[in-house]
Amino acid sequence: QPSWDAFREVLGGTTSGIPRWFFTFLGVKSLVGMPPLYGTHPTIALVAISILTFGSLSPASATTETLSPAAQKQAQALVAESPELTESALVNDVEVYSASTGVSVESVLRQASSESAQSIEAASSSKKGKRTKKIGNAKHKGDVFVTPAFTGGVNHGHTGIYSAKPTIVEAPGTGKKSRSTSASSYKVPKKSYKMDVKTSQTKRNKAGSYAYNKLRGKKYSANFAVNKKTGSAKMNCSQLVWAAYKASVKIDLDGNGGLGVYPYNIKDSKHTHIYKTIK
């Protein structure tokens, strides 16, 4: 039987603050597969919900105020370690993930906080530097790269995939859509890595083509904590590279198998092999 959480997820986790009796009165259960109550037509219900959810009467964004003290601390640490990520976006995404998996919000935040710290540690050997080195062409279509990248003083790194030997597909950052760009003019700092994926060239080709055909033009997501979704409307850099292989050939490039995938998880994956370190 469809649940309230199922309907909440349909609206992207934005129903916080709207009383359930309002939706029940409108027969909103019809929108998730149950007969409407009180004779309300589903379309009328949807219009009313849209007004409340997206219009001037929309509820406040989720915050950490509803979390336990321990969970609040972990959420705040995650936001501090991901300077472009807002508190409300993190909590919304974690709540949706929790509802879809049955894992408690507290458990999700605890694991995500640990993974973020591991990502920073994995990137700690690389120092902040200017992007002065041209990365150049790949050995193969489907190759990937990982490079140091600091945001607000925090280094989680950056990654992209070669959709062809001379072409990179990447999610470049906040305010920009994922794109393809020329590898010949693409500049990176020292201690960047070019890698191939330990699989057949046929599968590499499929992943490269998938990135080019399916993953360009997406808005950027600053949430790495629970980003292992292949069909997201928004993506960050490591999610895009991970999704290219996961969706096309079912190879999971996440090196630690956690809730989120970070750039250095891809570098440390058992499926990747470094063939060039840019010095």
Backbone as CSV, one residue per row, in Angstrom:
resi,resn,N_x,N_y,N_z,CA_x,CA_y,CA_z,C_x,C_y,C_z
1,GLN,0.849,-1.194,0.000,0.000,0.000,0.000,0.883,1.240,0.000
2,PRO,0.661,2.164,-0.912,1.483,3.373,-0.975,1.430,4.151,0.330
3,SER,2.539,4.714,0.706,2.649,5.411,1.982,2.737,6.914,1.780
4,TRP,2.623,7.639,2.889,2.823,9.089,2.864,4.217,9.420,2.346
5,ASP,5.209,8.644,2.785,6.571,8.916,2.352,6.718,8.761,0.842
6,ALA,5.953,7.819,0.256,6.004,7.653,-1.200,5.509,8.908,-1.894
7,PHE,4.414,9.476,-1.387,3.907,10.709,-1.989,4.878,11.861,-1.758
8,ARG,5.443,11.905,-0.562,6.384,12.968,-0.232,7.563,12.944,-1.205
9,GLU,8.009,11.734,-1.543,9.131,11.614,-2.459,8.761,12.061,-3.862
10,VAL,7.506,11.847,-4.261,7.041,12.306,-5.572,7.251,13.807,-5.712
11,LEU,7.019,14.529,-4.617,7.191,15.982,-4.641,8.599,16.405,-4.258
12,GLY,9.528,15.460,-4.263,10.921,15.806,-4.023,11.214,16.159,-2.589
13,GLY,10.434,15.654,-1.641,10.691,15.910,-0.235,10.327,17.307,0.200
14,THR,9.371,17.961,-0.485,9.074,19.364,-0.203,7.800,19.561,0.600
15,THR,7.214,18.484,1.115,5.925,18.625,1.779,6.042,18.887,3.270
16,SER,7.266,19.057,3.758,7.447,19.313,5.177,6.688,20.568,5.594
17,GLY,5.906,20.455,6.656,5.180,21.611,7.152,3.744,21.685,6.695
18,ILE,3.333,20.884,5.704,1.935,20.847,5.263,1.241,19.707,5.995
19,PRO,0.169,19.955,6.720,-0.474,18.902,7.509,-1.036,17.789,6.642
20,ARG,-0.937,16.552,7.130,-1.396,15.410,6.351,-2.904,15.439,6.123
21,TRP,-3.651,15.998,7.092,-5.100,16.004,6.918,-5.500,16.779,5.678
22,PHE,-4.674,17.796,5.292,-4.987,18.595,4.109,-4.972,17.716,2.858
23,PHE,-3.931,16.883,2.753,-3.820,16.011,1.595,-4.882,14.920,1.630
24,THR,-5.167,14.388,2.817,-6.196,13.361,2.939,-7.551,13.914,2.514
25,PHE,-7.855,15.132,2.948,-9.113,15.775,2.599,-9.234,15.954,1.090
26,LEU,-8.107,16.298,0.464,-8.125,16.525,-0.982,-8.122,15.226,-1.782
27,GLY,-8.024,14.101,-1.074,-7.985,12.831,-1.788,-6.655,12.583,-2.449
28,VAL,-5.581,13.077,-1.821,-4.286,12.988,-2.451,-3.803,11.553,-2.591
29,LYS,-4.379,10.632,-1.807,-3.939,9.248,-1.929,-4.193,8.702,-3.329
30,SER,-5.126,9.342,-4.038,-5.384,8.900,-5.410,-4.167,9.109,-6.301
31,LEU,-3.303,10.058,-5.925,-2.132,10.341,-6.736,-1.078,9.256,-6.612
32,VAL,-1.169,8.438,-5.573,-0.207,7.359,-5.406,-0.897,6.009,-5.459
33,GLY,-2.027,5.946,-6.166,-2.624,4.661,-6.459,-3.810,4.265,-5.627
34,MET,-4.387,5.163,-4.798,-5.544,4.834,-3.995,-6.717,5.705,-4.406
35,PRO,-7.947,5.260,-4.175,-9.116,6.043,-4.583,-9.162,7.384,-3.871
36,PRO,-9.626,8.445,-4.530,-9.743,9.749,-3.888,-10.805,9.735,-2.797
37,LEU,-10.564,10.518,-1.758,-11.516,10.640,-0.667,-12.366,11.887,-0.865
38,TYR,-13.555,11.859,-0.316,-14.448,13.021,-0.326,-14.781,13.495,-1.736
39,GLY,-14.637,12.614,-2.731,-15.043,12.935,-4.098,-14.189,13.972,-4.786
40,THR,-13.024,14.292,-4.240,-12.177,15.297,-4.863,-11.453,14.714,-6.063
41,HIS,-11.526,15.388,-7.185,-10.855,14.910,-8.387,-9.340,15.052,-8.215
42,PRO,-8.559,14.059,-8.642,-7.109,14.121,-8.472,-6.472,15.367,-9.059
43,THR,-7.002,15.854,-10.188,-6.422,17.047,-10.804,-6.579,18.261,-9.902
44,ILE,-7.769,18.380,-9.273,-7.995,19.492,-8.349,-7.039,19.384,-7.176
45,ALA,-6.888,18.159,-6.692,-5.967,17.949,-5.579,-4.556,18.366,-5.965
46,LEU,-4.126,17.978,-7.161,-2.780,18.296,-7.598,-2.565,19.794,-7.730
47,VAL,-3.568,20.502,-8.248,-3.459,21.954,-8.375,-3.300,22.597,-7.007
48,ALA,-4.139,22.172,-6.056,-4.062,22.743,-4.712,-2.725,22.451,-4.063
49,ILE,-2.241,21.229,-4.257,-0.947,20.860,-3.683,0.158,21.699,-4.301
50,SER,0.082,21.901,-5.608,1.108,22.678,-6.292,1.167,24.101,-5.766
51,ILE,-0.017,24.678,-5.502,-0.055,26.043,-4.981,0.649,26.110,-3.641
52,LEU,0.311,25.153,-2.765,0.921,25.166,-1.439,2.396,24.817,-1.485
53,THR,2.760,23.892,-2.367,4.130,23.400,-2.373,5.085,24.335,-3.083
54,PHE,4.654,24.908,-4.195,5.570,25.686,-5.011,5.246,27.178,-5.060
55,GLY,4.098,27.575,-4.564,3.705,28.968,-4.650,4.102,29.761,-3.427
56,SER,3.387,30.868,-3.201,3.752,31.777,-2.126,3.533,31.179,-0.754
57,LEU,2.722,30.119,-0.688,2.477,29.498,0.603,3.355,28.279,0.818
58,SER,4.413,28.146,0.069,5.262,26.963,0.172,5.909,26.892,1.542
59,PRO,6.103,25.656,2.068,6.659,25.492,3.391,8.126,25.842,3.432
60,ALA,8.638,26.036,4.646,10.045,26.349,4.827,10.900,25.147,4.457
61,SER,12.130,25.412,4.041,13.040,24.335,3.698,13.404,23.543,4.935
62,ALA,13.776,22.279,4.710,14.179,21.430,5.820,15.445,21.980,6.460
63,THR,15.568,21.808,7.761,16.764,22.225,8.484,17.166,21.120,9.438
64,THR,18.279,21.320,10.126,18.749,20.327,11.088,18.008,20.418,12.414
65,GLU,17.092,21.379,12.552,16.420,21.582,13.839,15.613,20.364,14.272
66,THR,15.141,19.572,13.322,14.324,18.405,13.655,15.175,17.172,13.951
67,LEU,16.486,17.270,13.804,17.368,16.130,14.007,17.827,16.035,15.453
68,SER,18.313,14.869,15.820,18.900,14.685,17.143,20.185,15.502,17.231
69,PRO,20.655,15.817,18.443,21.898,16.598,18.574,23.080,15.964,17.840
70,ALA,23.202,14.636,17.918,24.316,13.961,17.242,24.198,14.099,15.727
71,ALA,22.969,13.938,15.211,22.748,14.059,13.771,22.960,15.498,13.305
72,GLN,22.544,16.455,14.121,22.775,17.865,13.794,24.263,18.137,13.627
73,LYS,25.047,17.593,14.543,26.494,17.812,14.506,27.101,17.225,13.235
74,GLN,26.647,16.031,12.862,27.165,15.389,11.654,26.746,16.146,10.396
75,ALA,25.505,16.624,10.370,25.029,17.390,9.217,25.804,18.694,9.071
76,GLN,26.032,19.356,10.182,26.771,20.618,10.144,28.218,20.405,9.711
77,ALA,28.801,19.274,10.132,30.165,18.954,9.707,30.220,18.700,8.202
78,LEU,29.209,18.016,7.685,29.152,17.752,6.244,29.060,19.042,5.444
79,VAL,28.227,19.966,5.904,28.083,21.246,5.209,29.398,22.021,5.261
80,ALA,30.082,21.972,6.408,31.361,22.668,6.541,32.417,22.078,5.604
81,GLU,32.336,20.765,5.367,33.310,20.093,4.505,32.926,20.147,3.026
82,SER,31.739,20.641,2.743,31.280,20.833,1.361,30.718,22.246,1.250
83,PRO,31.588,23.249,1.128,31.178,24.652,1.243,30.062,25.096,0.309
84,GLU,29.860,24.431,-0.817,28.794,24.828,-1.742,27.456,24.187,-1.402
85,LEU,27.453,23.262,-0.454,26.239,22.536,-0.080,25.480,23.283,1.008
86,THR,24.174,23.469,0.831,23.362,24.126,1.848,22.798,23.093,2.815
87,GLU,22.507,23.555,4.010,21.945,22.681,5.037,20.614,22.085,4.592
88,SER,19.759,22.910,3.999,18.434,22.430,3.595,18.533,21.388,2.489
89,ALA,19.441,21.592,1.529,19.604,20.620,0.444,20.099,19.285,0.981
90,LEU,21.042,19.338,1.908,21.559,18.105,2.502,20.464,17.342,3.228
91,VAL,19.732,18.029,4.110,18.703,17.363,4.905,17.606,16.806,4.003
92,ASN,17.188,17.570,3.006,16.164,17.078,2.072,16.610,15.790,1.384
93,ASP,17.834,15.792,0.859,18.323,14.618,0.136,18.484,13.415,1.058
94,VAL,18.964,13.661,2.264,19.145,12.566,3.222,17.794,11.995,3.646
95,GLU,16.799,12.856,3.834,15.466,12.374,4.213,14.846,11.526,3.097
96,VAL,15.014,11.944,1.854,14.492,11.161,0.731,15.212,9.813,0.652
97,TYR,16.525,9.830,0.827,17.295,8.585,0.803,16.849,7.662,1.929
98,SER,16.657,8.227,3.112,16.218,7.440,4.266,14.861,6.803,4.010
99,ALA,13.928,7.582,3.445,12.583,7.070,3.178,12.594,5.952,2.140
100,SER,13.495,6.045,1.169,13.515,5.053,0.090,14.260,3.778,0.466
101,THR,15.141,3.859,1.469,15.957,2.694,1.827,15.596,2.082,3.172
102,GLY,14.922,2.859,4.022,14.612,2.372,5.356,15.738,2.577,6.351
103,VAL,16.845,3.152,5.913,17.961,3.457,6.811,17.656,4.775,7.513
104,SER,17.863,4.833,8.816,17.510,6.036,9.569,18.336,7.233,9.116
105,VAL,17.748,8.421,9.262,18.450,9.659,8.916,19.758,9.760,9.689
106,GLU,19.715,9.400,10.963,20.908,9.473,11.801,22.014,8.563,11.269
107,SER,21.640,7.351,10.848,22.633,6.407,10.319,23.222,6.903,9.001
108,VAL,22.364,7.462,8.153,22.842,7.999,6.878,23.844,9.123,7.114
109,LEU,23.504,10.041,8.001,24.392,11.170,8.276,25.698,10.710,8.911
110,ARG,25.618,9.721,9.782,26.829,9.215,10.431,27.786,8.622,9.396
111,GLN,27.256,7.814,8.495,28.108,7.212,7.471,28.605,8.256,6.483
112,ALA,27.725,9.174,6.096,28.117,10.216,5.140,29.210,11.107,5.711
113,SER,29.119,11.414,6.999,30.137,12.238,7.646,31.488,11.532,7.645
114,SER,31.459,10.233,7.904,32.695,9.449,7.885,33.300,9.410,6.488
115,GLU,32.465,9.248,5.472,32.958,9.178,4.096,33.538,10.509,3.629
116,SER,32.934,11.608,4.059,33.458,12.923,3.702,34.855,13.114,4.284
117,ALA,35.026,12.705,5.539,36.338,12.812,6.180,37.367,11.938,5.461
118,GLN,36.946,10.752,5.036,37.842,9.857,4.297,38.250,10.469,2.958
119,SER,37.305,11.151,2.314,37.603,11.796,1.035,38.666,12.876,1.199
120,ILE,38.512,13.675,2.234,39.484,14.746,2.486,40.854,14.161,2.799
121,GLU,40.867,13.081,3.559,42.130,12.414,3.886,42.788,11.845,2.629
122,ALA,41.992,11.241,1.764,42.531,10.658,0.530,43.139,11.719,-0.379
123,ALA,42.587,12.930,-0.312,43.073,14.022,-1.161,44.191,14.824,-0.511
124,SER,44.529,14.500,0.731,45.430,15.348,1.513,46.861,15.381,0.982
125,SER,47.251,14.381,0.207,48.623,14.363,-0.309,48.832,15.382,-1.424
126,SER,47.747,15.890,-1.982,47.859,16.896,-3.043,47.649,18.284,-2.467
127,LYS,48.471,19.211,-2.888,48.397,20.575,-2.391,47.737,21.484,-3.422
128,LYS,47.237,22.606,-2.919,46.587,23.559,-3.801,47.604,24.135,-4.777
129,GLY,47.240,24.138,-6.029,48.147,24.666,-7.039,47.383,25.236,-8.216
130,LYS,48.078,26.005,-9.018,47.448,26.600,-10.186,47.274,25.555,-11.289
131,ARG,46.242,25.761,-12.079,45.968,24.854,-13.196,46.823,25.285,-14.388
132,THR,48.033,24.766,-14.431,48.987,25.183,-15.459,49.369,24.059,-16.416
133,LYS,48.978,22.835,-16.115,49.383,21.684,-16.915,48.242,21.229,-17.828
134,LYS,48.520,21.100,-19.102,47.505,20.591,-20.030,47.374,19.079,-19.856
135,ILE,46.143,18.624,-19.677,45.938,17.204,-19.405,46.125,16.341,-20.646
136,GLY,45.770,16.848,-21.805,45.993,16.129,-23.050,45.035,14.969,-23.289
137,ASN,45.236,14.316,-24.407,44.353,13.233,-24.833,44.494,11.993,-23.956
138,ALA,43.482,11.159,-24.005,43.491,9.890,-23.284,44.131,8.800,-24.137
139,LYS,44.491,7.697,-23.482,44.924,6.512,-24.230,43.739,5.851,-24.924
140,HIS,42.602,5.851,-24.192,41.422,5.161,-24.704,40.176,6.016,-24.478
141,LYS,39.213,5.854,-25.306,37.870,6.357,-24.999,37.395,5.670,-23.717
142,GLY,36.757,6.435,-22.825,36.276,5.868,-21.570,37.242,6.002,-20.414
143,ASP,38.453,6.530,-20.672,39.388,6.780,-19.574,38.848,7.882,-18.669
144,VAL,39.393,7.971,-17.463,38.949,8.973,-16.493,40.167,9.700,-15.930
145,PHE,39.917,10.821,-15.286,41.004,11.535,-14.613,40.516,12.040,-13.262
146,VAL,41.464,12.235,-12.359,41.187,12.831,-11.050,42.253,13.882,-10.802
147,THR,41.826,15.035,-10.342,42.726,16.159,-10.136,42.412,16.865,-8.825
148,PRO,43.401,17.481,-8.173,43.095,18.271,-6.976,42.139,19.413,-7.317
149,ALA,41.219,19.691,-6.417,40.281,20.807,-6.615,39.789,21.254,-5.253
150,PHE,40.018,22.517,-4.944,39.656,23.069,-3.642,38.429,23.964,-3.771
151,THR,37.505,23.806,-2.844,36.339,24.683,-2.745,36.259,25.191,-1.317
152,GLY,36.365,26.494,-1.143,36.339,27.046,0.211,37.439,26.492,1.086
153,GLY,38.584,26.173,0.487,39.706,25.639,1.242,39.660,24.146,1.476
154,VAL,38.616,23.478,1.006,38.466,22.032,1.210,38.736,21.305,-0.106
155,ASN,39.612,20.302,-0.056,39.969,19.546,-1.256,39.258,18.200,-1.269
156,HIS,38.239,18.079,-2.117,37.636,16.776,-2.388,38.045,16.276,-3.774
157,GLY,38.716,17.145,-4.546,39.151,16.764,-5.871,38.097,16.988,-6.944
158,HIS,38.475,16.667,-8.163,37.580,16.784,-9.318,37.866,15.612,-10.251
159,THR,36.870,15.192,-11.000,37.045,14.081,-11.924,36.206,14.286,-13.178
160,GLY,36.615,13.630,-14.240,35.878,13.670,-15.496,36.157,12.412,-16.289
161,ILE,35.465,12.240,-17.394,35.595,11.050,-18.230,35.841,11.464,-19.675
162,TYR,36.651,10.685,-20.370,36.906,10.932,-21.788,35.824,10.246,-22.614
163,SER,34.998,11.036,-23.266,33.975,10.471,-24.154,34.573,10.090,-25.505
164,ALA,35.765,10.584,-25.750,36.600,10.217,-26.893,38.021,10.571,-26.475
165,LYS,39.018,10.092,-27.176,40.396,10.367,-26.755,40.685,11.864,-26.592
166,PRO,40.141,12.732,-27.471,40.427,14.157,-27.316,39.342,14.960,-26.597
167,THR,38.331,14.286,-26.028,37.170,15.007,-25.487,36.840,14.564,-24.067
168,ILE,36.641,15.540,-23.199,36.301,15.295,-21.797,34.848,15.665,-21.550
169,VAL,34.147,14.871,-20.755,32.824,15.227,-20.244,32.953,15.371,-18.736
170,GLU,32.438,16.469,-18.204,32.582,16.757,-16.778,31.414,17.588,-16.273
171,ALA,31.237,17.569,-14.949,30.340,18.500,-14.259,31.251,19.515,-13.577
172,PRO,31.419,20.706,-14.158,32.483,21.610,-13.717,32.268,22.320,-12.392
173,GLY,31.023,22.463,-11.928,30.832,23.121,-10.637,29.547,23.917,-10.554
174,THR,29.353,24.540,-9.400,28.132,25.277,-9.105,27.849,26.353,-10.153
175,GLY,26.597,26.403,-10.584,26.178,27.404,-11.550,26.469,27.035,-12.991
176,LYS,27.071,25.863,-13.209,27.400,25.433,-14.564,26.787,24.065,-14.837
177,LYS,26.420,23.833,-16.081,25.883,22.537,-16.475,27.005,21.616,-16.945
178,SER,26.778,20.317,-16.812,27.766,19.358,-17.294,27.957,19.543,-18.794
179,ARG,29.166,19.284,-19.254,29.521,19.691,-20.614,30.607,18.778,-21.180
180,SER,30.859,18.939,-22.462,32.036,18.337,-23.094,33.012,19.460,-23.422
181,THR,34.302,19.139,-23.375,35.320,20.145,-23.633,36.558,19.470,-24.213
182,SER,37.398,20.248,-24.854,38.589,19.708,-25.501,39.671,19.374,-24.482
183,ALA,40.219,18.175,-24.571,41.287,17.767,-23.660,42.592,18.499,-23.956
184,SER,42.779,18.926,-25.181,44.050,19.551,-25.565,44.280,20.886,-24.868
185,SER,43.197,21.566,-24.502,43.332,22.867,-23.838,42.935,22.823,-22.364
186,TYR,42.571,21.655,-21.861,42.084,21.510,-20.485,43.278,21.502,-19.529
187,LYS,43.288,22.436,-18.584,44.426,22.570,-17.679,44.089,22.079,-16.270
188,VAL,45.073,21.447,-15.645,44.919,20.876,-14.305,46.150,21.223,-13.472
189,PRO,46.058,21.097,-12.141,47.243,21.294,-11.295,48.172,20.079,-11.349
190,LYS,49.320,20.225,-10.730,50.219,19.086,-10.565,49.545,18.005,-9.722
191,LYS,50.051,16.814,-9.837,49.553,15.634,-9.130,48.116,15.308,-9.525
192,SER,47.855,15.426,-10.804,46.602,14.943,-11.381,46.876,13.578,-12.011
193,TYR,45.827,12.781,-12.129,46.008,11.393,-12.564,45.106,11.065,-13.753
194,LYS,45.691,10.398,-14.744,44.914,9.855,-15.859,44.864,8.337,-15.697
195,MET,43.666,7.771,-15.876,43.463,6.355,-15.577,42.624,5.684,-16.648
196,ASP,42.870,4.401,-16.829,41.926,3.613,-17.601,41.145,2.719,-16.647
197,VAL,40.056,2.195,-17.129,39.210,1.304,-16.334,39.498,-0.122,-16.773
198,LYS,39.680,-0.993,-15.794,40.086,-2.377,-16.067,38.910,-3.191,-16.602
199,THR,38.652,-3.005,-17.856,37.580,-3.737,-18.529,37.878,-3.753,-20.019
200,SER,36.997,-4.299,-20.806,37.214,-4.352,-22.254,37.037,-2.968,-22.875
201,GLN,37.649,-2.774,-24.036,37.485,-1.494,-24.717,36.046,-1.288,-25.159
202,THR,35.346,-2.358,-25.429,33.927,-2.247,-25.795,33.139,-1.589,-24.672
203,LYS,33.409,-1.995,-23.441,32.699,-1.412,-22.304,33.155,0.018,-22.038
204,ARG,34.435,0.279,-22.210,34.913,1.664,-22.067,34.210,2.562,-23.081
205,ASN,34.092,2.078,-24.299,33.426,2.861,-25.346,31.981,3.165,-24.969
206,LYS,31.301,2.175,-24.421,29.906,2.377,-24.024,29.796,3.439,-22.936
207,ALA,30.702,3.397,-21.957,30.665,4.383,-20.871,30.962,5.784,-21.392
208,GLY,31.950,5.899,-22.269,32.273,7.203,-22.847,31.122,7.773,-23.655
209,SER,30.496,6.929,-24.453,29.352,7.375,-25.257,28.169,7.740,-24.375
210,TYR,27.958,6.972,-23.314,26.849,7.266,-22.401,27.042,8.642,-21.763
211,ALA,28.260,8.933,-21.339,28.534,10.242,-20.739,28.218,11.364,-21.722
212,TYR,28.649,11.193,-22.963,28.444,12.241,-23.967,26.977,12.388,-24.345
213,ASN,26.296,11.284,-24.527,24.916,11.321,-25.029,23.868,11.545,-23.949
214,LYS,24.140,11.115,-22.723,23.124,11.129,-21.674,23.411,12.072,-20.507
215,LEU,24.658,12.436,-20.293,24.998,13.126,-19.047,25.454,14.568,-19.236
216,ARG,25.431,15.077,-20.432,25.729,16.501,-20.625,24.473,17.338,-20.394
217,GLY,24.673,18.601,-20.043,23.551,19.527,-19.898,22.804,19.426,-18.586
218,LYS,23.372,18.734,-17.614,22.719,18.605,-16.310,23.193,19.700,-15.364
219,LYS,22.272,20.218,-14.561,22.640,21.198,-13.549,23.521,20.540,-12.492
220,TYR,24.221,21.381,-11.735,25.190,20.864,-10.763,24.551,20.622,-9.404
221,SER,24.939,19.523,-8.780,24.537,19.214,-7.406,25.768,19.257,-6.515
222,ALA,25.669,19.979,-5.405,26.798,20.074,-4.472,26.789,18.965,-3.432
223,ASN,25.808,18.072,-3.506,25.673,17.023,-2.497,26.367,15.739,-2.947
224,PHE,27.510,15.447,-2.342,28.230,14.205,-2.598,27.824,13.111,-1.615
225,ALA,27.123,13.470,-0.548,26.866,12.542,0.559,26.054,11.327,0.136
226,VAL,25.021,11.544,-0.682,24.165,10.443,-1.148,23.921,10.628,-2.654
227,ASN,24.997,10.584,-3.415,24.909,10.959,-4.834,24.940,9.779,-5.804
228,LYS,24.837,8.555,-5.306,24.957,7.388,-6.198,23.610,7.047,-6.841
229,LYS,23.209,7.947,-7.742,21.982,7.773,-8.523,22.321,8.059,-9.986
230,THR,21.926,7.163,-10.868,22.321,7.309,-12.272,21.408,8.231,-13.074
231,GLY,20.181,8.460,-12.595,19.223,9.221,-13.392,18.896,10.590,-12.847
232,SER,19.767,11.152,-12.034,19.489,12.438,-11.393,19.446,13.585,-12.399
233,ALA,18.565,14.549,-12.125,18.500,15.748,-12.970,19.705,16.646,-12.725
234,LYS,20.265,16.563,-11.517,21.466,17.313,-11.162,22.568,16.321,-10.807
235,MET,23.799,16.653,-11.165,24.922,15.759,-10.884,26.173,16.545,-10.534
236,ASN,27.021,15.943,-9.686,28.352,16.487,-9.477,29.375,15.644,-10.241
237,CYS,30.630,16.036,-10.152,31.642,15.463,-11.046,31.814,13.958,-10.873
238,SER,31.963,13.503,-9.633,32.193,12.074,-9.418,30.934,11.261,-9.670
239,GLN,29.773,11.844,-9.404,28.513,11.164,-9.709,28.395,10.917,-11.209
240,LEU,28.788,11.908,-12.012,28.697,11.772,-13.467,29.590,10.636,-13.966
241,VAL,30.840,10.610,-13.506,31.766,9.561,-13.948,31.279,8.193,-13.481
242,TRP,30.857,8.133,-12.221,30.334,6.877,-11.665,29.115,6.403,-12.459
243,ALA,28.189,7.325,-12.742,26.957,6.975,-13.452,27.238,6.496,-14.874
244,ALA,28.246,7.069,-15.522,28.565,6.667,-16.893,28.886,5.176,-16.963
245,TYR,29.669,4.701,-16.013,30.025,3.273,-16.000,28.939,2.407,-15.381
246,LYS,28.315,2.903,-14.321,27.294,2.097,-13.643,26.077,1.881,-14.538
247,ALA,25.614,2.939,-15.184,24.399,2.848,-15.997,24.628,2.095,-17.302
248,SER,25.806,2.243,-17.884,26.030,1.668,-19.215,26.556,0.237,-19.186
249,VAL,27.443,-0.068,-18.228,28.061,-1.412,-18.225,28.093,-2.045,-16.834
250,LYS,27.389,-1.423,-15.881,27.234,-1.978,-14.530,28.557,-2.162,-13.783
251,ILE,29.503,-1.269,-14.017,30.751,-1.252,-13.252,30.659,-0.136,-12.224
252,ASP,30.893,-0.475,-10.961,30.806,0.484,-9.856,32.211,0.995,-9.546
253,LEU,32.477,2.244,-9.880,33.804,2.826,-9.679,34.013,3.401,-8.285
254,ASP,33.042,3.269,-7.400,33.200,3.780,-6.041,34.151,2.867,-5.265
255,GLY,35.297,3.409,-4.889,36.330,2.596,-4.261,36.000,2.056,-2.892
256,ASN,35.092,2.721,-2.148,34.791,2.223,-0.799,33.354,1.739,-0.636
257,GLY,32.565,1.794,-1.698,31.217,1.241,-1.649,30.265,1.942,-0.709
258,GLY,30.510,3.215,-0.425,29.676,3.946,0.529,28.413,4.519,-0.087
259,LEU,27.779,5.421,0.668,26.537,6.045,0.211,26.793,7.057,-0.903
260,GLY,27.952,7.690,-0.853,28.312,8.683,-1.855,29.618,8.305,-2.528
261,VAL,29.845,8.854,-3.710,31.102,8.616,-4.412,31.800,9.956,-4.613
262,TYR,33.059,10.019,-4.177,33.892,11.215,-4.289,34.987,10.962,-5.334
263,PRO,35.614,12.026,-5.853,36.632,11.838,-6.890,37.743,10.854,-6.525
264,TYR,38.271,10.960,-5.296,39.383,10.080,-4.938,38.929,8.651,-4.654
265,ASN,37.621,8.430,-4.464,37.105,7.055,-4.436,37.319,6.396,-5.793
266,ILE,37.174,7.185,-6.858,37.366,6.659,-8.212,38.845,6.370,-8.462
267,LYS,39.707,7.264,-8.011,41.156,7.021,-8.139,41.555,5.742,-7.411
268,ASP,40.980,5.502,-6.246,41.366,4.359,-5.419,40.545,3.102,-5.698
269,SER,39.702,3.144,-6.702,38.868,1.995,-7.036,39.715,0.825,-7.551
270,LYS,39.269,-0.379,-7.256,39.946,-1.576,-7.781,39.783,-1.685,-9.294
271,HIS,38.861,-0.908,-9.842,38.583,-0.985,-11.281,39.404,0.003,-12.109
272,THR,40.156,0.897,-11.455,40.917,1.900,-12.207,42.419,1.664,-12.083
273,HIS,43.135,2.082,-13.111,44.595,1.922,-13.158,45.208,3.237,-13.629
274,ILE,46.098,3.784,-12.818,46.768,5.044,-13.166,47.857,4.764,-14.197
275,TYR,47.771,5.414,-15.342,48.829,5.248,-16.338,49.650,6.524,-16.535
276,LYS,49.180,7.623,-15.947,49.989,8.841,-16.016,49.701,9.737,-14.823
277,THR,50.766,10.175,-14.163,50.670,11.183,-13.111,51.265,12.471,-13.660
278,ILE,50.492,13.531,-13.628,50.945,14.812,-14.175,51.736,15.543,-13.100
279,LYS,53.011,15.817,-13.387,53.924,16.396,-12.392,54.268,17.835,-12.737
